[in-house]
Amino acid sequence: MDEREISITVRIAMIRDGTQGVSLSAPDKVLGEWQDSGAALLKLARVNTLSVCDAGGNQRYGLSLPGTVLKSDLLSSKEAVVVIKI
């Protein structure tokens, strides 16, 4: 099986059911989303982990992605892009 690079976007926004939450998406599809009314901002933690934080900047939980992280960028306080190789 060949390795490939995938760009995953993580957003804190209104999700498809109309509530605030966290969404993970690839360029062509939604990978997952869940409700989280307390999520307010994202922070880059370790190399392969994003922290979902509350409005005060306190970490609620971390998101760890599979594969090897090639690049991670915060586009805003509520959006990040992580490029992984799997």
BELMO-V518169 format. One line per field, one symbol per residue. burial: I if it has 24 or more other ideal C-beta (glycine too) atoms within 12 Angstrom, else O. Layout:
burial=???
//
This chain:
burial=OOOOOIIIIIIIIOOOOOOOIIIIIOOOOOOOIIOIOOIIIIIIOOOIOIIIIOOOOOOIOOIOIOOOIOOIOOOOOIOIIIIIOO
//
